[in-house]
Amino acid sequence: MHFISMSSLIVAIGIGAVTLVLLLGMINMLQEGSASRSQALMRWRIGLQFAVILIIISVLWFRS
């Protein structure tokens, strides 16, 4: 697989994962679910966002 399409796929999967965790956290908060679950989901979101930002930076660095 070509590097550009592989890197685009990895970034898209990462963004999808962040979006999924964000939506799960929002649904939990709107349904007045467990506060500890909401906290855990938001921590996961922050970690995933950090990972995706690192991936995007590395992809841009390798492309240049």
PDB file with one MODEL, atoms N, CA, C and O in Angstrom:
MODEL        1
ATOM      1  N   MET A   1       0.846  -1.182   0.000  1.00  0.00           N
ATOM      2  CA  MET A   1       0.000   0.000   0.000  1.00  0.00           C
ATOM      3  C   MET A   1       0.889   1.242   0.000  1.00  0.00           C
ATOM      4  O   MET A   1       1.920   1.274   0.672  1.00  0.00           O
ATOM      5  N   HIS A   2       0.503   2.219  -0.722  1.00  0.00           N
ATOM      6  CA  HIS A   2       1.275   3.461  -0.821  1.00  0.00           C
ATOM      7  C   HIS A   2       1.258   4.202   0.511  1.00  0.00           C
ATOM      8  O   HIS A   2       0.258   4.169   1.228  1.00  0.00           O
ATOM      9  N   PHE A   3       2.379   4.882   0.849  1.00  0.00           N
ATOM     10  CA  PHE A   3       2.508   5.548   2.143  1.00  0.00           C
ATOM     11  C   PHE A   3       1.421   6.588   2.373  1.00  0.00           C
ATOM     12  O   PHE A   3       0.883   6.688   3.476  1.00  0.00           O
ATOM     13  N   ILE A   4       1.091   7.368   1.335  1.00  0.00           N
ATOM     14  CA  ILE A   4       0.108   8.439   1.510  1.00  0.00           C
ATOM     15  C   ILE A   4      -1.261   7.864   1.850  1.00  0.00           C
ATOM     16  O   ILE A   4      -1.929   8.358   2.759  1.00  0.00           O
ATOM     17  N   SER A   5      -1.685   6.837   1.138  1.00  0.00           N
ATOM     18  CA  SER A   5      -3.007   6.279   1.429  1.00  0.00           C
ATOM     19  C   SER A   5      -3.014   5.561   2.784  1.00  0.00           C
ATOM     20  O   SER A   5      -4.018   5.595   3.495  1.00  0.00           O
ATOM     21  N   MET A   6      -1.897   4.910   3.147  1.00  0.00           N
ATOM     22  CA  MET A   6      -1.818   4.238   4.442  1.00  0.00           C
ATOM     23  C   MET A   6      -1.868   5.260   5.572  1.00  0.00           C
ATOM     24  O   MET A   6      -2.581   5.066   6.556  1.00  0.00           O
ATOM     25  N   SER A   7      -1.113   6.344   5.433  1.00  0.00           N
ATOM     26  CA  SER A   7      -1.107   7.369   6.479  1.00  0.00           C
ATOM     27  C   SER A   7      -2.465   8.052   6.578  1.00  0.00           C
ATOM     28  O   SER A   7      -2.917   8.372   7.678  1.00  0.00           O
ATOM     29  N   SER A   8      -3.112   8.276   5.454  1.00  0.00           N
ATOM     30  CA  SER A   8      -4.448   8.881   5.481  1.00  0.00           C
ATOM     31  C   SER A   8      -5.442   7.972   6.185  1.00  0.00           C
ATOM     32  O   SER A   8      -6.307   8.440   6.926  1.00  0.00           O
ATOM     33  N   LEU A   9      -5.316   6.673   5.954  1.00  0.00           N
ATOM     34  CA  LEU A   9      -6.196   5.707   6.609  1.00  0.00           C
ATOM     35  C   LEU A   9      -5.970   5.705   8.123  1.00  0.00           C
ATOM     36  O   LEU A   9      -6.926   5.676   8.897  1.00  0.00           O
ATOM     37  N   ILE A  10      -4.710   5.735   8.536  1.00  0.00           N
ATOM     38  CA  ILE A  10      -4.400   5.739   9.969  1.00  0.00           C
ATOM     39  C   ILE A  10      -4.940   6.998  10.638  1.00  0.00           C
ATOM     40  O   ILE A  10      -5.509   6.926  11.728  1.00  0.00           O
ATOM     41  N   VAL A  11      -4.767   8.150   9.994  1.00  0.00           N
ATOM     42  CA  VAL A  11      -5.284   9.409  10.548  1.00  0.00           C
ATOM     43  C   VAL A  11      -6.805   9.361  10.622  1.00  0.00           C
ATOM     44  O   VAL A  11      -7.386   9.786  11.621  1.00  0.00           O
ATOM     45  N   ALA A  12      -7.460   8.851   9.579  1.00  0.00           N
ATOM     46  CA  ALA A  12      -8.922   8.773   9.581  1.00  0.00           C
ATOM     47  C   ALA A  12      -9.433   7.857  10.687  1.00  0.00           C
ATOM     48  O   ALA A  12     -10.424   8.170  11.346  1.00  0.00           O
ATOM     49  N   ILE A  13      -8.762   6.731  10.891  1.00  0.00           N
ATOM     50  CA  ILE A  13      -9.164   5.812  11.970  1.00  0.00           C
ATOM     51  C   ILE A  13      -8.990   6.493  13.323  1.00  0.00           C
ATOM     52  O   ILE A  13      -9.840   6.352  14.201  1.00  0.00           O
ATOM     53  N   GLY A  14      -7.901   7.224  13.495  1.00  0.00           N
ATOM     54  CA  GLY A  14      -7.672   7.944  14.755  1.00  0.00           C
ATOM     55  C   GLY A  14      -8.729   8.992  15.019  1.00  0.00           C
ATOM     56  O   GLY A  14      -9.237   9.110  16.134  1.00  0.00           O
ATOM     57  N   ILE A  15      -9.059   9.749  13.991  1.00  0.00           N
ATOM     58  CA  ILE A  15     -10.094  10.783  14.143  1.00  0.00           C
ATOM     59  C   ILE A  15     -11.444  10.138  14.440  1.00  0.00           C
ATOM     60  O   ILE A  15     -12.222  10.656  15.242  1.00  0.00           O
ATOM     61  N   GLY A  16     -11.720   9.011  13.796  1.00  0.00           N
ATOM     62  CA  GLY A  16     -12.959   8.285  14.069  1.00  0.00           C
ATOM     63  C   GLY A  16     -13.022   7.794  15.501  1.00  0.00           C
ATOM     64  O   GLY A  16     -14.076   7.849  16.134  1.00  0.00           O
ATOM     65  N   ALA A  17     -11.891   7.310  16.018  1.00  0.00           N
ATOM     66  CA  ALA A  17     -11.847   6.829  17.404  1.00  0.00           C
ATOM     67  C   ALA A  17     -12.100   7.971  18.383  1.00  0.00           C
ATOM     68  O   ALA A  17     -12.839   7.809  19.354  1.00  0.00           O
ATOM     69  N   VAL A  18     -11.483   9.130  18.125  1.00  0.00           N
ATOM     70  CA  VAL A  18     -11.703  10.299  18.990  1.00  0.00           C
ATOM     71  C   VAL A  18     -13.173  10.699  18.958  1.00  0.00           C
ATOM     72  O   VAL A  18     -13.767  10.983  19.998  1.00  0.00           O
ATOM     73  N   THR A  19     -13.753  10.721  17.772  1.00  0.00           N
ATOM     74  CA  THR A  19     -15.159  11.103  17.628  1.00  0.00           C
ATOM     75  C   THR A  19     -16.069  10.121  18.360  1.00  0.00           C
ATOM     76  O   THR A  19     -17.016  10.532  19.030  1.00  0.00           O
ATOM     77  N   LEU A  20     -15.783   8.832  18.234  1.00  0.00           N
ATOM     78  CA  LEU A  20     -16.601   7.815  18.895  1.00  0.00           C
ATOM     79  C   LEU A  20     -16.557   7.969  20.414  1.00  0.00           C
ATOM     80  O   LEU A  20     -17.596   7.934  21.074  1.00  0.00           O
ATOM     81  N   VAL A  21     -15.359   8.140  20.967  1.00  0.00           N
ATOM     82  CA  VAL A  21     -15.230   8.289  22.421  1.00  0.00           C
ATOM     83  C   VAL A  21     -15.916   9.574  22.888  1.00  0.00           C
ATOM     84  O   VAL A  21     -16.556   9.588  23.940  1.00  0.00           O
ATOM     85  N   LEU A  22     -15.784  10.656  22.109  1.00  0.00           N
ATOM     86  CA  LEU A  22     -16.449  11.907  22.452  1.00  0.00           C
ATOM     87  C   LEU A  22     -17.968  11.729  22.479  1.00  0.00           C
ATOM     88  O   LEU A  22     -18.632  12.183  23.410  1.00  0.00           O
ATOM     89  N   LEU A  23     -18.512  11.071  21.463  1.00  0.00           N
ATOM     90  CA  LEU A  23     -19.956  10.847  21.418  1.00  0.00           C
ATOM     91  C   LEU A  23     -20.425   9.961  22.562  1.00  0.00           C
ATOM     92  O   LEU A  23     -21.468  10.222  23.162  1.00  0.00           O
ATOM     93  N   LEU A  24     -19.658   8.908  22.870  1.00  0.00           N
ATOM     94  CA  LEU A  24     -20.035   8.046  23.995  1.00  0.00           C
ATOM     95  C   LEU A  24     -20.046   8.825  25.307  1.00  0.00           C
ATOM     96  O   LEU A  24     -20.930   8.628  26.141  1.00  0.00           O
ATOM     97  N   GLY A  25     -19.069   9.707  25.492  1.00  0.00           N
ATOM     98  CA  GLY A  25     -19.026  10.533  26.698  1.00  0.00           C
ATOM     99  C   GLY A  25     -20.198  11.498  26.770  1.00  0.00           C
ATOM    100  O   GLY A  25     -20.782  11.699  27.834  1.00  0.00           O
ATOM    101  N   MET A  26     -20.539  12.094  25.633  1.00  0.00           N
ATOM    102  CA  MET A  26     -21.663  13.034  25.621  1.00  0.00           C
ATOM    103  C   MET A  26     -22.981  12.309  25.881  1.00  0.00           C
ATOM    104  O   MET A  26     -23.832  12.810  26.617  1.00  0.00           O
ATOM    105  N   ILE A  27     -23.152  11.138  25.283  1.00  0.00           N
ATOM    106  CA  ILE A  27     -24.370  10.356  25.511  1.00  0.00           C
ATOM    107  C   ILE A  27     -24.479   9.972  26.985  1.00  0.00           C
ATOM    108  O   ILE A  27     -25.557  10.050  27.575  1.00  0.00           O
ATOM    109  N   ASN A  28     -23.370   9.563  27.568  1.00  0.00           N
ATOM    110  CA  ASN A  28     -23.383   9.193  28.986  1.00  0.00           C
ATOM    111  C   ASN A  28     -23.764  10.391  29.860  1.00  0.00           C
ATOM    112  O   ASN A  28     -24.530  10.244  30.813  1.00  0.00           O
ATOM    113  N   MET A  29     -23.234  11.570  29.539  1.00  0.00           N
ATOM    114  CA  MET A  29     -23.558  12.759  30.332  1.00  0.00           C
ATOM    115  C   MET A  29     -25.017  13.165  30.135  1.00  0.00           C
ATOM    116  O   MET A  29     -25.686  13.542  31.097  1.00  0.00           O
ATOM    117  N   LEU A  30     -25.522  13.093  28.896  1.00  0.00           N
ATOM    118  CA  LEU A  30     -26.911  13.485  28.638  1.00  0.00           C
ATOM    119  C   LEU A  30     -27.912  12.537  29.299  1.00  0.00           C
ATOM    120  O   LEU A  30     -29.003  12.950  29.691  1.00  0.00           O
ATOM    121  N   GLN A  31     -27.535  11.273  29.418  1.00  0.00           N
ATOM    122  CA  GLN A  31     -28.419  10.300  30.066  1.00  0.00           C
ATOM    123  C   GLN A  31     -28.203  10.263  31.573  1.00  0.00           C
ATOM    124  O   GLN A  31     -28.753   9.414  32.274  1.00  0.00           O
ATOM    125  N   GLU A  32     -27.393  11.199  32.055  1.00  0.00           N
ATOM    126  CA  GLU A  32     -27.059  11.287  33.475  1.00  0.00           C
ATOM    127  C   GLU A  32     -26.525   9.961  33.987  1.00  0.00           C
ATOM    128  O   GLU A  32     -26.944   9.448  35.025  1.00  0.00           O
ATOM    129  N   GLY A  33     -25.570   9.418  33.208  1.00  0.00           N
ATOM    130  CA  GLY A  33     -24.930   8.163  33.592  1.00  0.00           C
ATOM    131  C   GLY A  33     -23.891   8.394  34.668  1.00  0.00           C
ATOM    132  O   GLY A  33     -23.842   9.453  35.294  1.00  0.00           O
ATOM    133  N   SER A  34     -23.076   7.401  34.866  1.00  0.00           N
ATOM    134  CA  SER A  34     -22.050   7.423  35.902  1.00  0.00           C
ATOM    135  C   SER A  34     -21.043   8.551  35.638  1.00  0.00           C
ATOM    136  O   SER A  34     -20.534   8.696  34.526  1.00  0.00           O
ATOM    137  N   ALA A  35     -20.771   9.329  36.660  1.00  0.00           N
ATOM    138  CA  ALA A  35     -19.805  10.415  36.530  1.00  0.00           C
ATOM    139  C   ALA A  35     -18.402   9.863  36.323  1.00  0.00           C
ATOM    140  O   ALA A  35     -17.611  10.447  35.583  1.00  0.00           O
ATOM    141  N   SER A  36     -18.087   8.756  36.960  1.00  0.00           N
ATOM    142  CA  SER A  36     -16.753   8.178  36.792  1.00  0.00           C
ATOM    143  C   SER A  36     -16.563   7.640  35.375  1.00  0.00           C
ATOM    144  O   SER A  36     -15.455   7.678  34.842  1.00  0.00           O
ATOM    145  N   ARG A  37     -17.633   7.142  34.766  1.00  0.00           N
ATOM    146  CA  ARG A  37     -17.550   6.684  33.367  1.00  0.00           C
ATOM    147  C   ARG A  37     -17.312   7.868  32.440  1.00  0.00           C
ATOM    148  O   ARG A  37     -16.502   7.784  31.518  1.00  0.00           O
ATOM    149  N   SER A  38     -18.014   8.971  32.682  1.00  0.00           N
ATOM    150  CA  SER A  38     -17.803  10.175  31.869  1.00  0.00           C
ATOM    151  C   SER A  38     -16.364  10.660  31.992  1.00  0.00           C
ATOM    152  O   SER A  38     -15.748  11.039  30.996  1.00  0.00           O
ATOM    153  N   GLN A  39     -15.829  10.650  33.205  1.00  0.00           N
ATOM    154  CA  GLN A  39     -14.446  11.071  33.422  1.00  0.00           C
ATOM    155  C   GLN A  39     -13.477  10.158  32.671  1.00  0.00           C
ATOM    156  O   GLN A  39     -12.529  10.631  32.044  1.00  0.00           O
ATOM    157  N   ALA A  40     -13.719   8.859  32.738  1.00  0.00           N
ATOM    158  CA  ALA A  40     -12.844   7.900  32.057  1.00  0.00           C
ATOM    159  C   ALA A  40     -12.890   8.095  30.544  1.00  0.00           C
ATOM    160  O   ALA A  40     -11.859   8.054  29.873  1.00  0.00           O
ATOM    161  N   LEU A  41     -14.093   8.309  30.013  1.00  0.00           N
ATOM    162  CA  LEU A  41     -14.221   8.526  28.568  1.00  0.00           C
ATOM    163  C   LEU A  41     -13.532   9.818  28.131  1.00  0.00           C
ATOM    164  O   LEU A  41     -12.907   9.859  27.071  1.00  0.00           O
ATOM    165  N   MET A  42     -13.641  10.853  28.928  1.00  0.00           N
ATOM    166  CA  MET A  42     -12.992  12.111  28.553  1.00  0.00           C
ATOM    167  C   MET A  42     -11.468  11.989  28.655  1.00  0.00           C
ATOM    168  O   MET A  42     -10.744  12.616  27.882  1.00  0.00           O
ATOM    169  N   ARG A  43     -10.986  11.194  29.596  1.00  0.00           N
ATOM    170  CA  ARG A  43      -9.530  10.948  29.666  1.00  0.00           C
ATOM    171  C   ARG A  43      -9.061  10.180  28.436  1.00  0.00           C
ATOM    172  O   ARG A  43      -8.010  10.481  27.871  1.00  0.00           O
ATOM    173  N   TRP A  44      -9.847   9.186  28.025  1.00  0.00           N
ATOM    174  CA  TRP A  44      -9.527   8.446  26.809  1.00  0.00           C
ATOM    175  C   TRP A  44      -9.508   9.384  25.604  1.00  0.00           C
ATOM    176  O   TRP A  44      -8.633   9.285  24.744  1.00  0.00           O
ATOM    177  N   ARG A  45     -10.482  10.298  25.550  1.00  0.00           N
ATOM    178  CA  ARG A  45     -10.552  11.243  24.430  1.00  0.00           C
ATOM    179  C   ARG A  45      -9.291  12.087  24.369  1.00  0.00           C
ATOM    180  O   ARG A  45      -8.720  12.278  23.295  1.00  0.00           O
ATOM    181  N   ILE A  46      -8.860  12.589  25.504  1.00  0.00           N
ATOM    182  CA  ILE A  46      -7.663  13.430  25.537  1.00  0.00           C
ATOM    183  C   ILE A  46      -6.444  12.634  25.093  1.00  0.00           C
ATOM    184  O   ILE A  46      -5.622  13.133  24.323  1.00  0.00           O
ATOM    185  N   GLY A  47      -6.321  11.398  25.572  1.00  0.00           N
ATOM    186  CA  GLY A  47      -5.196  10.565  25.162  1.00  0.00           C
ATOM    187  C   GLY A  47      -5.211  10.259  23.675  1.00  0.00           C
ATOM    188  O   GLY A  47      -4.175  10.297  23.012  1.00  0.00           O
ATOM    189  N   LEU A  48      -6.400   9.953  23.154  1.00  0.00           N
ATOM    190  CA  LEU A  48      -6.515   9.679  21.725  1.00  0.00           C
ATOM    191  C   LEU A  48      -6.216  10.920  20.891  1.00  0.00           C
ATOM    192  O   LEU A  48      -5.562  10.830  19.851  1.00  0.00           O
ATOM    193  N   GLN A  49      -6.693  12.081  21.344  1.00  0.00           N
ATOM    194  CA  GLN A  49      -6.396  13.312  20.620  1.00  0.00           C
ATOM    195  C   GLN A  49      -4.895  13.561  20.572  1.00  0.00           C
ATOM    196  O   GLN A  49      -4.361  13.958  19.536  1.00  0.00           O
ATOM    197  N   PHE A  50      -4.216  13.330  21.685  1.00  0.00           N
ATOM    198  CA  PHE A  50      -2.771  13.506  21.730  1.00  0.00           C
ATOM    199  C   PHE A  50      -2.093  12.565  20.736  1.00  0.00           C
ATOM    200  O   PHE A  50      -1.199  12.975  19.996  1.00  0.00           O
ATOM    201  N   ALA A  51      -2.521  11.306  20.723  1.00  0.00           N
ATOM    202  CA  ALA A  51      -1.934  10.325  19.811  1.00  0.00           C
ATOM    203  C   ALA A  51      -2.172  10.711  18.349  1.00  0.00           C
ATOM    204  O   ALA A  51      -1.267  10.604  17.522  1.00  0.00           O
ATOM    205  N   VAL A  52      -3.387  11.157  18.034  1.00  0.00           N
ATOM    206  CA  VAL A  52      -3.699  11.534  16.654  1.00  0.00           C
ATOM    207  C   VAL A  52      -2.892  12.758  16.232  1.00  0.00           C
ATOM    208  O   VAL A  52      -2.433  12.830  15.092  1.00  0.00           O
ATOM    209  N   ILE A  53      -2.716  13.708  17.125  1.00  0.00           N
ATOM    210  CA  ILE A  53      -1.900  14.887  16.805  1.00  0.00           C
ATOM    211  C   ILE A  53      -0.462  14.460  16.518  1.00  0.00           C
ATOM    212  O   ILE A  53       0.150  14.955  15.571  1.00  0.00           O
ATOM    213  N   LEU A  54       0.083  13.548  17.322  1.00  0.00           N
ATOM    214  CA  LEU A  54       1.435  13.047  17.066  1.00  0.00           C
ATOM    215  C   LEU A  54       1.509  12.323  15.720  1.00  0.00           C
ATOM    216  O   LEU A  54       2.484  12.480  14.984  1.00  0.00           O
ATOM    217  N   ILE A  55       0.500  11.546  15.403  1.00  0.00           N
ATOM    218  CA  ILE A  55       0.463  10.840  14.117  1.00  0.00           C
ATOM    219  C   ILE A  55       0.427  11.832  12.960  1.00  0.00           C
ATOM    220  O   ILE A  55       1.158  11.675  11.982  1.00  0.00           O
ATOM    221  N   ILE A  56      -0.424  12.855  13.070  1.00  0.00           N
ATOM    222  CA  ILE A  56      -0.521  13.862  12.001  1.00  0.00           C
ATOM    223  C   ILE A  56       0.806  14.586  11.831  1.00  0.00           C
ATOM    224  O   ILE A  56       1.254  14.806  10.706  1.00  0.00           O
ATOM    225  N   ILE A  57       1.434  14.956  12.933  1.00  0.00           N
ATOM    226  CA  ILE A  57       2.728  15.636  12.849  1.00  0.00           C
ATOM    227  C   ILE A  57       3.766  14.739  12.187  1.00  0.00           C
ATOM    228  O   ILE A  57       4.540  15.202  11.349  1.00  0.00           O
ATOM    229  N   SER A  58       3.791  13.454  12.557  1.00  0.00           N
ATOM    230  CA  SER A  58       4.779  12.555  11.969  1.00  0.00           C
ATOM    231  C   SER A  58       4.498  12.320  10.486  1.00  0.00           C
ATOM    232  O   SER A  58       5.435  12.218   9.694  1.00  0.00           O
ATOM    233  N   VAL A  59       3.237  12.234  10.099  1.00  0.00           N
ATOM    234  CA  VAL A  59       2.895  12.068   8.684  1.00  0.00           C
ATOM    235  C   VAL A  59       3.360  13.296   7.895  1.00  0.00           C
ATOM    236  O   VAL A  59       3.960  13.165   6.828  1.00  0.00           O
ATOM    237  N   LEU A  60       3.081  14.475   8.421  1.00  0.00           N
ATOM    238  CA  LEU A  60       3.514  15.692   7.729  1.00  0.00           C
ATOM    239  C   LEU A  60       5.033  15.764   7.647  1.00  0.00           C
ATOM    240  O   LEU A  60       5.580  16.219   6.642  1.00  0.00           O
ATOM    241  N   TRP A  61       5.714  15.320   8.695  1.00  0.00           N
ATOM    242  CA  TRP A  61       7.182  15.352   8.696  1.00  0.00           C
ATOM    243  C   TRP A  61       7.744  14.380   7.648  1.00  0.00           C
ATOM    244  O   TRP A  61       8.682  14.719   6.927  1.00  0.00           O
ATOM    245  N   PHE A  62       7.169  13.172   7.567  1.00  0.00           N
ATOM    246  CA  PHE A  62       7.642  12.190   6.583  1.00  0.00           C
ATOM    247  C   PHE A  62       7.323  12.596   5.151  1.00  0.00           C
ATOM    248  O   PHE A  62       8.077  12.263   4.236  1.00  0.00           O
ATOM    249  N   ARG A  63       6.219  13.309   4.941  1.00  0.00           N
ATOM    250  CA  ARG A  63       5.852  13.741   3.591  1.00  0.00           C
ATOM    251  C   ARG A  63       6.736  14.854   3.062  1.00  0.00           C
ATOM    252  O   ARG A  63       6.885  15.013   1.851  1.00  0.00           O
ATOM    253  N   SER A  64       7.327  15.632   3.976  1.00  0.00           N
ATOM    254  CA  SER A  64       8.139  16.769   3.504  1.00  0.00           C
ATOM    255  C   SER A  64       9.573  16.385   3.218  1.00  0.00           C
ATOM    256  O   SER A  64      10.371  17.232   2.816  1.00  0.00           O
TER     257      SER A  64
ENDMDL
END
